Amino acid sequence: MLRSSSQSSGSSCRAYSHSGWVKNAHGDGGGKVPHWCGCGLRPILRWSGMDSNPERPFYGCSNYNTTGKRWCGFFKWADVEEEEAIVGRNESSVSEDHWKISMGWKISAVEAKIRILKMWNIMLSVFVIIFGIVIVACGLGVIKYM
């Protein structure tokens, strides 16, 4: 986890995504955070370093806490519960799709085995019937041995 150069400002910026979330607001899917801040830049997901909100995620201007750059003042708390629900939904839907595909293959394999067993059952029944007819015919003297 990378922190910004100044901890006194009370925020941090992580360089990489956390739990599959992208670092900036592009494609966050909620539409609740604007794609652009007042500076014309994309807001970045950061984590609070303040004692009152430790590690609480928020969206802020890319120029925040950057020396020599103008900061527009954009700030918005990220909804942690909604973030986890969305990430969890995506992971669970992927695992559900994988499970459905896996079960589909297993069901197809079981159905194929059932078809083969039915075919063997029919062939065995025909063999037993023919064998029974031959035994009865031999007993009645219809078929004679050499």
C-alpha positions in Angstrom: 0.0 0.0 0.0 1.5 3.3 -1.1 0.8 6.5 0.9 1.0 10.0 -0.3 4.1 12.0 0.7 2.3 13.9 3.4 0.5 12.1 6.2 -0.4 15.3 7.9 -3.1 16.0 5.2 -5.0 13.0 6.4 -5.5 11.0 3.2 -3.7 8.3 1.3 -3.8 7.3 -2.4 -3.3 3.6 -3.2 -1.5 3.1 -6.4 -3.3 -0.1 -7.3 -6.9 -1.3 -7.0 -8.3 -2.9 -3.9 -10.7 -5.9 -4.3 -11.1 -5.4 -8.0 -12.0 -1.7 -7.8 -10.2 0.7 -10.2 -8.2 3.5 -8.7 -10.2 6.2 -10.5 -13.9 6.7 -11.0 -13.9 5.7 -14.6 -16.2 2.7 -15.1 -17.3 2.5 -11.5 -20.7 1.7 -12.8 -22.6 3.6 -10.1 -22.9 7.0 -11.8 -22.8 8.5 -8.3 -19.3 9.9 -8.7 -18.8 12.2 -11.6 -16.3 11.0 -14.2 -14.5 14.4 -14.1 -13.8 16.8 -11.2 -13.6 20.6 -11.4 -10.0 20.4 -12.7 -11.1 18.3 -15.7 -9.4 15.2 -14.2 -10.8 11.9 -13.1 -11.4 11.6 -9.4 -9.2 9.1 -7.6 -10.3 6.6 -5.0 -8.3 7.4 -1.8 -8.4 6.2 1.8 -8.7 8.6 4.7 -5.9 8.7 7.2 -7.7 10.9 9.7 -8.4 9.5 13.2 -12.1 10.3 12.8 -12.5 8.2 9.6 -9.5 5.8 9.5 -9.1 3.9 6.2 -12.5 5.2 5.0 -12.6 5.4 1.1 -13.4 8.6 -0.6 -13.2 10.0 -4.1 -11.0 13.1 -4.4 -9.5 15.4 -7.0 -6.3 14.1 -8.7 -4.6 17.3 -7.8 -5.3 17.1 -4.1 -2.2 17.2 -1.9 0.0 17.7 -5.0 2.6 20.4 -4.8 2.2 23.2 -7.3 -1.1 22.1 -8.7 -4.5 23.7 -8.4 -7.1 21.7 -6.4 -10.8 22.1 -7.3 -12.0 20.9 -3.9 -13.8 17.8 -5.2 -14.5 15.3 -2.4 -17.1 12.5 -2.0 -17.2 9.6 0.4 -17.4 6.2 -1.3 -20.1 3.9 -0.1 -18.2 0.9 1.4 -21.2 -1.4 1.8 -22.3 -0.7 -1.8 -18.7 -1.3 -3.1 -18.5 -4.6 -1.3 -22.0 -5.6 -2.5 -21.1 -4.8 -6.1 -17.8 -6.6 -5.9 -19.4 -9.6 -4.2 -22.2 -9.6 -6.7 -19.7 -9.8 -9.6 -17.7 -12.5 -7.9 -20.8 -14.5 -7.0 -22.3 -14.1 -10.5 -19.1 -15.4 -12.0 -18.9 -18.3 -9.6 -22.6 -19.0 -10.2 -22.0 -19.0 -14.0 -19.0 -21.3 -13.5 -21.1 -23.6 -11.3 -24.0 -23.6 -13.9 -21.6 -24.5 -16.7 -19.9 -27.2 -14.5 -23.3 -28.7 -13.5 -24.4 -28.6 -17.2 -21.4 -30.7 -18.2 -22.0 -33.1 -15.3 -25.7 -33.5 -16.1 -24.8 -34.1 -19.8 -22.3 -36.8 -18.8 -24.8 -38.5 -16.5 -27.5 -38.4 -19.2 -25.0 -40.0 -21.7 -24.2 -42.8 -19.1 -28.0 -43.4 -18.6 -28.5 -43.7 -22.4 -25.7 -46.3 -22.5 -27.0 -48.2 -19.6 -30.5 -48.3 -21.1 -29.0 -49.6 -24.4 -27.2 -52.4 -22.4 -30.4 -53.2 -20.5 -32.3 -53.6 -23.8 -29.6 -55.7 -25.3 -29.4 -57.9 -22.2 -33.2 -58.3 -22.1 -33.2 -59.4 -25.8 -30.4 -61.9 -25.1 -32.2 -63.3 -22.1 -35.4 -63.6 -24.1 -33.6 -65.3 -27.0 -31.8 -67.6 -24.6 -35.1 -68.5 -22.9 -36.7 -69.3 -26.3 -33.8 -71.5 -27.2 -34.0 -73.4 -23.9 -37.7 -73.9 -24.2 -37.4 -75.0 -27.8 -34.7 -77.5 -26.8 -36.9 -78.8 -24.0 -39.8 -79.3 -26.4 -37.7 -81.1 -28.9 -38.1 -78.4 -31.6 -34.4 -77.9 -31.8 -32.3 -81.1 -31.7 -28.7 -81.5 -30.8 -26.3 -83.4 -33.1 
